[in-house]
Amino acid sequence: MPPQPPNPESPLSLIRTLRAVLIAVVIGVSVGTVLLLGLRALRTPNNPPASTIIPITLGTADHWRRIDSIANIVDVQAFSDNSIWALFAGGAIGRLDNDQWTLMPDNVMGDSMIELPGTKPSVLLVGSAVWQTTDRGASWQAIDLGAAFAANKTTLLASVNGTGDVWVASETALAHYAKGNWATVDAPPGSTLLPMQGMLAARDGSLWITLSKKGVPSALAHYCLDDQWNTWESAEVRPRTESRLIEDSKVGVWFATTNGTAYCDGQKIVSYTFARMNTGGTSIRSDVMLESGLIDQRGGVWWMAANRQVFQFVSGTWQTYIPGDLNFPVSQAGVQQSGSLIADKEGNIWVGGDVLARFKDGQWQTFDPVNGEPFNGLMEKLYITYGRPLARNGDLWFGVSAAGVVRYDGRSWTWFGPQNNALKMPVTAKIHDSYLPLASTSDGGVLLYQTFEHAVYRYIP
């Protein structure tokens, strides 16, 4: 039986999940509208989920700033020096200075960015080329990784948490950055790499990545720093497209497969199909995939599926929680743009929908922060659309349809929205238009992205 990992979810997994959510929101708005309206029609209005209506304080507008975007935002990150950087649609990169974006030169573009730690933090940007700057973007150095990483090759950035190791992948090779030096590694013979489908840099510097045959995910591969490739391939453990990977304390990984999940300790794989995972009495459809996963502080493994079923693996057994059940009352009418699990600073698990559900001390407790005062009469129906434990002090921020955000600091709830002009709600806003928490600075500041206006709202404590 695989060991029980105590570490939280991988930073790479969080970043990729965030980017997927943003892209889905910006590009797939019309699809989201149809889904939500259809699901809402199926809901029984007189039988809402049993939950506690909680008192919520109306926050002030004093600490908020609105910042116009250059284009649709793909990713935002705050680095250790509190500088804030954004990637815009089309690959442009900008730095936030005095509530305005300073654009980098036209030739400096990319798909991913990360901070390299050191006495002087530097930014690494990866796209069709690799760029690095150590002076806040005043000058950029192009890094030549060879023909395998030339323009038009698919690349993706992954980093080891806290060590500064970086992996860049093309279809045919890997490039590894450690202690100021780059080294390249060829893909396994007869295979191509699918970095965009699944890639995780482990804490020991090794890399987990999906292999492909004719462009289809076919195997899981692990490259160790002793120049060794290990690969695993079978119909039962085939990684799914856009595979999610989460690392445990033993440098093993859990990953989403085409029919469930599997665990690899570096030597062997244990597979768990949906049939083995599902203990809730309801079969999961074959076309439903696992969307997000994490490992809690107690070593439990959590996965959420696209239909919002939640699976918990602890002490060698699975427990399934189904939306609508008494022990997990999160209605499917509140489907998020992308299903997500949230771990707070105490290790409790949160999920959102019509209401918020928190798993604490082995039980689910539900909260309804948006269907009482001061939200009454604001909109026909409000949903918790997105949440992240973004603030460095551990506060949780949740998007509320088009009505702003609520913050939970572990004791009390505060709403920032249109009623106090802290956040604007456009007159033409629909249910699916929402504020997405993006990033936070070390002083507790938070950035939100308003999907309707494509604007950033910044909270400064």
C-alpha positions as CSV (number, residue, x, y, z in Angstrom):
1,M,0.0,0.0,0.0
2,P,1.4,3.4,-0.9
3,P,2.7,5.6,2.0
4,Q,0.5,8.4,3.3
5,P,2.0,11.8,2.2
6,P,1.9,14.7,4.7
7,N,2.8,17.5,2.3
8,P,0.4,20.0,0.7
9,E,-0.2,20.1,-3.0
10,S,2.6,21.0,-5.4
11,P,3.0,24.7,-6.4
12,L,3.2,23.6,-10.0
13,S,-0.2,21.9,-9.7
14,L,-1.7,25.1,-8.1
15,I,-0.3,27.3,-10.9
16,R,-1.4,25.1,-13.7
17,T,-4.9,24.7,-12.1
18,L,-5.1,28.5,-11.8
19,R,-4.1,29.0,-15.4
20,A,-6.6,26.4,-16.6
21,V,-9.3,28.1,-14.7
22,L,-8.5,31.6,-16.1
23,I,-8.4,30.3,-19.6
24,A,-11.7,28.5,-19.2
25,V,-13.3,31.6,-17.8
26,V,-12.0,34.0,-20.4
27,I,-12.4,31.8,-23.4
28,G,-15.4,29.6,-22.4
29,V,-17.7,32.2,-20.9
30,S,-20.7,31.3,-23.1
31,V,-20.3,27.6,-22.4
32,G,-20.2,28.4,-18.7
33,T,-23.4,30.4,-18.9
34,V,-25.3,27.6,-20.5
35,L,-24.0,25.1,-18.0
36,L,-24.9,27.2,-15.0
37,L,-28.3,28.1,-16.3
38,G,-29.1,24.5,-17.1
39,L,-28.0,23.3,-13.7
40,R,-29.8,26.0,-11.9
41,A,-33.1,25.0,-13.7
42,L,-32.7,21.5,-12.3
43,R,-32.3,22.7,-8.7
44,T,-35.3,22.6,-6.4
45,P,-35.6,26.2,-5.0
46,N,-37.6,25.2,-1.9
47,N,-35.0,22.7,-0.8
48,P,-31.7,24.4,-0.5
49,P,-28.8,22.5,1.1
50,A,-28.9,22.4,4.9
51,S,-26.3,24.9,6.0
52,T,-25.6,27.6,8.6
53,I,-26.3,31.1,7.5
54,I,-23.4,33.0,9.0
55,P,-23.1,36.7,9.9
56,I,-20.9,38.6,7.4
57,T,-19.4,42.1,7.8
58,L,-19.4,44.5,4.9
59,G,-15.8,45.6,4.3
60,T,-14.7,49.1,3.2
61,A,-13.3,50.3,-0.1
62,D,-10.3,52.0,1.5
63,H,-7.7,49.4,0.7
64,W,-8.8,48.6,-2.9
65,R,-7.3,49.8,-6.2
66,R,-8.6,49.1,-9.7
67,I,-5.9,48.4,-12.3
68,D,-6.7,48.2,-16.0
69,S,-5.3,45.2,-17.9
70,I,-3.3,45.4,-21.1
71,A,-5.1,42.3,-22.4
72,N,-6.7,39.1,-20.9
73,I,-4.6,37.9,-18.0
74,V,-3.2,34.3,-18.2
75,D,-1.2,34.2,-15.0
76,V,-0.1,36.6,-12.1
77,Q,2.6,36.0,-9.6
78,A,4.0,37.9,-6.6
79,F,7.7,37.4,-5.9
80,S,9.7,37.6,-2.6
81,D,10.6,41.3,-3.1
82,N,6.8,41.9,-3.4
83,S,7.1,42.7,-7.1
84,I,4.0,41.6,-9.1
85,W,4.3,40.2,-12.6
86,A,1.6,39.2,-15.1
87,L,1.4,37.2,-18.3
88,F,-1.1,38.6,-20.8
89,A,-2.8,36.8,-23.7
90,G,-0.4,36.6,-26.6
91,G,2.6,36.2,-24.3
92,A,3.3,39.8,-23.3
93,I,4.7,40.2,-19.8
94,G,4.2,43.2,-17.5
95,R,5.3,44.3,-14.0
96,L,3.0,46.2,-11.7
97,D,4.3,49.6,-10.7
98,N,2.2,52.2,-8.9
99,D,-1.0,50.6,-10.0
100,Q,0.0,50.5,-13.7
101,W,1.6,47.8,-15.8
102,T,5.1,48.3,-17.2
103,L,5.4,46.2,-20.3
104,M,8.6,44.4,-21.1
105,P,10.2,44.7,-24.6
106,D,8.1,43.3,-27.5
107,N,10.6,40.5,-28.1
108,V,10.4,39.3,-24.5
109,M,7.3,37.0,-24.5
110,G,6.4,33.7,-22.9
111,D,3.9,31.2,-21.5
112,S,5.3,30.7,-18.0
113,M,7.3,32.6,-15.5
114,I,9.0,31.8,-12.2
115,E,11.3,33.4,-9.6
116,L,14.8,32.0,-9.2
117,P,15.8,32.5,-5.5
118,G,19.0,34.2,-4.5
119,T,20.5,37.3,-3.0
120,K,19.0,39.2,-6.0
121,P,15.8,37.4,-7.1
122,S,15.5,37.0,-10.9
123,V,12.6,36.2,-13.2
124,L,12.8,33.3,-15.7
125,L,10.4,33.5,-18.6
126,V,9.7,30.5,-20.8
127,G,7.9,30.3,-24.1
128,S,9.3,29.8,-27.6
129,A,12.5,31.0,-26.0
130,V,13.9,31.2,-22.5
131,W,14.7,34.6,-20.9
132,Q,16.2,35.7,-17.6
133,T,16.4,39.1,-15.8
134,T,18.0,40.0,-12.5
135,D,17.2,43.7,-12.6
136,R,13.4,43.8,-12.5
137,G,13.2,43.7,-16.3
138,A,15.6,46.5,-17.2
139,S,17.6,44.1,-19.2
140,W,16.9,40.5,-20.4
141,Q,19.3,37.7,-21.3
142,A,18.3,35.1,-23.9
143,I,19.3,31.6,-22.8
144,D,20.2,29.3,-25.7
145,L,19.3,25.7,-24.8
146,G,20.0,24.2,-28.3
147,A,18.0,23.1,-31.3
148,A,15.6,21.0,-29.3
149,F,14.3,24.2,-27.7
150,A,14.2,26.4,-30.8
151,A,11.2,28.6,-31.7
152,N,7.8,26.8,-32.1
153,K,8.8,24.0,-29.8
154,T,6.3,23.4,-27.0
155,T,7.8,24.3,-23.7
156,L,6.7,24.5,-20.1
157,L,8.3,25.6,-16.9
158,A,8.4,23.6,-13.6
159,S,10.2,24.4,-10.4
160,V,11.2,22.6,-7.2
161,N,9.8,24.4,-4.2
162,G,12.4,26.3,-2.4
163,T,15.5,24.9,-4.1
164,G,15.6,26.9,-7.4
165,D,15.8,23.8,-9.6
166,V,14.0,24.4,-12.9
167,W,13.0,22.0,-15.7
168,V,12.1,23.1,-19.2
169,A,10.7,20.6,-21.6
170,S,10.3,20.4,-25.4
171,E,8.9,17.4,-27.3
172,T,12.3,15.8,-27.6
173,A,14.4,17.0,-24.7
174,L,14.6,18.4,-21.1
175,A,16.7,21.2,-19.8
176,H,17.6,21.3,-16.1
177,Y,18.7,24.4,-14.3
178,A,20.5,24.0,-10.9
179,K,23.0,26.2,-9.1
180,G,23.3,28.6,-12.0
181,N,24.0,25.9,-14.6
182,W,21.9,24.4,-17.4
183,A,22.1,20.7,-18.6
184,T,20.1,19.0,-21.3
185,V,18.6,15.5,-21.4
186,D,17.2,13.6,-24.4
187,A,13.7,12.1,-24.2
188,P,13.6,8.2,-23.8
189,P,14.2,6.4,-27.1
190,G,11.1,6.1,-29.3
191,S,9.0,8.5,-27.2
192,T,8.1,12.1,-27.2
193,L,7.4,14.3,-24.1
194,L,4.0,15.9,-23.3
195,P,5.0,18.7,-20.9
196,M,1.6,20.5,-21.3
197,Q,-0.2,17.3,-20.4
198,G,1.6,16.5,-17.1
199,M,4.9,17.6,-15.6
200,L,6.0,17.8,-12.0
201,A,9.5,18.7,-10.6
202,A,10.1,16.8,-7.4
203,R,11.8,18.2,-4.3
204,D,14.8,16.0,-4.9
205,G,15.4,17.6,-8.3
206,S,14.0,14.7,-10.3
207,L,11.2,15.1,-12.9
208,W,7.9,13.3,-13.5
209,I,6.5,13.8,-17.0
210,T,3.9,12.2,-19.4
211,L,5.2,10.4,-22.4
212,S,3.3,10.2,-25.7
213,K,3.0,8.0,-28.7
214,K,1.5,9.8,-31.8
215,G,0.5,12.7,-29.5
216,V,-1.6,10.6,-27.2
217,P,-0.6,10.2,-23.5
218,S,0.7,6.7,-23.1
219,A,3.0,6.4,-20.1
220,L,4.3,7.9,-16.9
221,A,8.1,8.6,-16.8
222,H,10.5,9.6,-14.0
223,Y,13.9,11.1,-14.8
224,C,16.3,10.8,-11.9
225,L,19.4,12.9,-11.5
226,D,21.6,9.8,-11.9
227,D,20.8,10.0,-15.7
228,Q,18.2,7.2,-15.4
229,W,14.7,7.1,-17.0
230,N,12.0,4.9,-15.5
231,T,8.8,4.4,-17.4
232,W,5.5,2.7,-16.7
233,E,2.9,1.9,-19.3
234,S,-0.3,-0.1,-19.2
235,A,-4.0,0.4,-20.1
236,E,-5.0,0.6,-16.5
237,V,-2.5,3.4,-15.5
238,R,-2.4,5.5,-18.6
239,P,-2.2,9.2,-17.7
240,R,-5.1,11.3,-18.9
241,T,-4.8,14.4,-21.0
242,E,-4.0,17.3,-18.7
243,S,-3.0,14.9,-16.1
244,R,-2.7,16.2,-12.5
245,L,0.3,15.1,-10.4
246,I,0.8,15.6,-6.7
247,E,3.9,14.6,-4.8
248,D,4.1,12.9,-1.4
249,S,6.8,13.0,1.3
250,K,8.7,10.0,-0.2
251,V,9.1,11.7,-3.6
252,G,6.4,9.4,-5.0
253,V,3.5,10.8,-7.0
254,W,-0.3,10.4,-7.3
255,F,-1.6,11.1,-10.8
256,A,-4.9,11.2,-12.6
257,T,-5.5,8.4,-15.1
258,T,-8.1,7.8,-17.8
259,N,-10.2,5.8,-15.3
260,G,-9.3,7.0,-11.8
261,T,-6.0,7.6,-10.1
262,A,-2.7,5.7,-9.4
263,Y,0.3,6.0,-7.1
264,C,3.9,5.4,-8.1
265,D,6.7,5.2,-5.6
266,G,9.4,5.2,-8.2
267,Q,9.5,1.4,-8.5
268,K,5.9,0.2,-8.9
269,I,2.4,1.5,-9.5
270,V,-0.8,0.8,-7.6
271,S,-3.9,1.6,-9.6
272,Y,-7.3,2.8,-8.2
273,T,-10.0,2.7,-10.8
274,F,-13.3,4.7,-10.2
275,A,-14.9,1.3,-9.4
276,R,-12.4,0.9,-6.5
277,M,-12.7,4.5,-5.4
278,N,-16.4,5.0,-5.4
279,T,-18.0,4.1,-2.1
280,G,-20.9,6.5,-2.3
281,G,-23.3,4.2,-4.0
282,T,-23.3,6.2,-7.3
283,S,-21.2,5.1,-10.3
284,I,-19.1,7.8,-11.8
285,R,-19.4,8.2,-15.5
286,S,-16.5,7.1,-17.7
287,D,-16.3,10.5,-19.3
288,V,-15.8,12.3,-15.9
289,M,-12.2,13.0,-15.0
290,L,-10.3,14.0,-11.8
291,E,-9.8,17.7,-11.9
292,S,-7.8,18.6,-8.8
293,G,-6.0,16.9,-6.0
294,L,-4.0,17.6,-2.9
295,I,-2.4,15.9,0.1
296,D,-3.5,17.2,3.5
297,Q,-1.3,17.7,6.6
298,R,-2.4,14.4,8.1
299,G,-1.3,12.4,5.0
300,G,-4.7,12.0,3.4
301,V,-5.0,12.1,-0.4
302,W,-7.9,14.1,-1.9
303,W,-9.2,14.2,-5.4
304,M,-12.2,16.1,-6.9
305,A,-13.9,14.9,-10.1
306,A,-15.5,17.1,-12.8
307,N,-19.0,16.1,-11.5
308,R,-17.9,17.4,-8.1
309,Q,-17.6,14.0,-6.3
310,V,-14.8,14.2,-3.8
311,F,-12.6,11.1,-3.0
312,Q,-10.6,10.8,0.2
313,F,-7.9,8.2,0.6
314,V,-6.7,7.6,4.2
315,S,-5.4,4.6,6.1
316,G,-5.6,2.5,2.9
317,T,-9.3,3.0,2.1
318,W,-11.4,5.4,0.0
319,Q,-14.3,7.5,1.1
320,T,-16.6,9.1,-1.5
321,Y,-18.6,12.3,-0.9
322,I,-21.3,13.1,-3.4
323,P,-22.9,16.5,-3.9
324,G,-26.4,16.5,-2.5
325,D,-25.7,13.9,0.2
326,L,-26.6,14.9,3.8
327,N,-22.9,14.6,4.8
328,F,-21.7,16.7,1.9
329,P,-24.4,19.2,0.9
330,V,-22.9,21.1,-2.0
331,S,-25.5,21.3,-4.7
332,Q,-24.5,20.6,-8.3
333,A,-26.3,23.8,-9.2
334,G,-23.2,25.6,-7.8
335,V,-20.7,24.0,-10.2
336,Q,-17.5,26.1,-10.3
337,Q,-15.8,27.0,-13.5
338,S,-13.3,24.3,-12.6
339,G,-13.6,22.0,-9.6
340,S,-11.0,22.7,-6.9
341,L,-10.1,21.6,-3.4
342,I,-8.7,24.1,-0.9
343,A,-6.5,23.3,2.2
344,D,-6.4,26.0,4.9
345,K,-3.6,26.7,7.3
346,E,-4.9,24.2,9.8
347,G,-5.1,21.4,7.1
348,N,-8.9,21.4,6.8
349,I,-10.4,20.8,3.3
350,W,-12.8,23.3,1.7
351,V,-15.0,22.9,-1.4
352,G,-17.5,25.5,-2.8
353,G,-20.8,25.5,-4.7
354,D,-24.2,26.9,-3.5
355,V,-22.5,26.9,-0.1
356,L,-19.1,26.2,1.3
357,A,-18.3,22.8,2.9
358,R,-15.4,22.3,5.3
359,F,-14.0,18.9,6.3
360,K,-12.7,19.2,9.9
361,D,-12.1,16.5,12.5
362,G,-13.5,13.9,10.2
363,Q,-16.8,15.6,9.5
364,W,-18.3,18.0,7.0
365,Q,-19.6,21.4,8.2
366,T,-21.3,23.8,5.8
367,F,-21.4,27.6,5.7
368,D,-23.6,29.8,3.6
369,P,-22.0,33.3,3.5
370,V,-23.8,34.6,0.5
371,N,-27.6,33.9,0.8
372,G,-28.3,36.0,3.9
373,E,-27.5,39.6,4.8
374,P,-26.1,41.8,3.3
375,F,-26.5,39.9,0.0
376,N,-30.4,39.7,0.0
377,G,-31.9,41.2,-3.1
378,L,-28.5,41.8,-4.8
379,M,-28.9,39.2,-7.4
380,E,-31.3,36.4,-8.2
381,K,-28.8,33.7,-7.2
382,L,-25.3,33.8,-5.9
383,Y,-22.7,31.0,-6.1
384,I,-19.3,30.5,-4.6
385,T,-17.4,30.5,-7.9
386,Y,-13.7,30.1,-6.9
387,G,-11.5,30.1,-3.9
388,R,-7.8,29.9,-2.9
389,P,-5.9,30.2,0.4
390,L,-3.9,32.9,-1.2
391,A,-3.0,35.4,1.5
392,R,0.4,34.7,3.1
393,N,-1.3,35.0,6.5
394,G,-3.5,32.0,5.7
395,D,-6.8,34.0,5.0
396,L,-9.1,32.3,2.5
397,W,-10.6,34.4,-0.3
398,F,-13.7,33.2,-2.3
399,G,-15.2,34.7,-5.4
400,V,-19.0,35.2,-5.3
401,S,-20.6,35.2,-8.7
402,A,-20.4,38.8,-9.9
403,A,-20.9,40.2,-6.4
404,G,-17.2,40.4,-5.3
405,V,-15.3,38.3,-2.8
406,V,-15.6,37.1,0.8
407,R,-12.6,36.7,3.1
408,Y,-12.4,34.3,6.0
409,D,-9.6,34.9,8.5
410,G,-10.4,31.8,10.6
411,R,-12.8,33.7,12.9
412,S,-15.0,36.1,10.9
413,W,-16.2,36.7,7.4
414,T,-15.9,40.0,5.4
415,W,-17.5,40.8,2.1
416,F,-16.0,43.3,-0.4
417,G,-18.4,44.1,-3.2
418,P,-20.5,46.7,-5.1
419,Q,-22.6,47.9,-2.2
420,N,-19.7,49.8,-0.7
421,N,-17.9,50.5,-4.1
422,A,-15.0,48.3,-3.0
423,L,-15.5,46.2,-6.1
424,K,-17.7,47.1,-9.0
425,M,-20.5,45.0,-10.5
426,P,-21.1,45.9,-14.1
427,V,-24.8,46.4,-15.0
428,T,-24.6,43.7,-17.7
429,A,-22.9,41.2,-15.4
430,K,-24.2,37.6,-15.4
431,I,-24.1,34.9,-12.7
432,H,-20.9,33.4,-14.2
433,D,-19.0,36.7,-14.2
434,S,-16.8,36.6,-11.1
435,Y,-13.7,37.9,-9.3
436,L,-10.9,35.3,-9.3
437,P,-8.2,35.5,-6.5
438,L,-4.9,35.4,-8.3
439,A,-1.9,36.1,-6.1
440,S,-0.8,37.6,-2.8
441,T,2.1,39.6,-1.5
442,S,4.0,38.9,1.7
443,D,2.3,41.8,3.4
444,G,-1.1,40.1,3.0
445,G,-2.1,42.0,-0.1
446,V,-4.3,40.2,-2.7
447,L,-4.9,40.6,-6.4
448,L,-8.3,39.7,-8.0
449,Y,-9.1,39.4,-11.7
450,Q,-12.6,40.6,-12.8
451,T,-13.4,38.4,-15.8
452,F,-16.1,40.7,-17.3
453,E,-13.9,43.8,-17.5
454,H,-10.6,42.0,-17.7
455,A,-9.3,44.3,-14.9
456,V,-7.3,43.6,-11.8
457,Y,-8.4,44.7,-8.3
458,R,-5.6,45.0,-5.7
459,Y,-6.2,44.8,-2.0
460,I,-3.5,46.6,0.0
461,P,-3.7,46.0,3.8
